[in-house]
Amino acid sequence: MVHRGKPLWRRSSRCGNESECVEVAVCEDRVLARDSKEPLRSSVQFTAPVWTRFLRAVTQGALEGS
């Protein structure tokens, strides 16, 4: 989602009050991800299908130990 021309960043509710989280924003045809500790640095961009595959791999534990 976009708010006033800027990405609307969200972080997981599991993050709590921690500052070391990944923030995500959905913009048109892509998903943006950034480090919450350094929000002014460039974000990483994914297409929606690639982001979905990434989330599936994380959920299934396929990236553990990588």
Secondary structure, DSSP 8 states (H G I E B T S, - for coil): -EETTEE--EE-GGGTT-S--EEEEEETTEEEEEETT-TTS--EEEEHHHHHHHHHHHHTTTTTT-
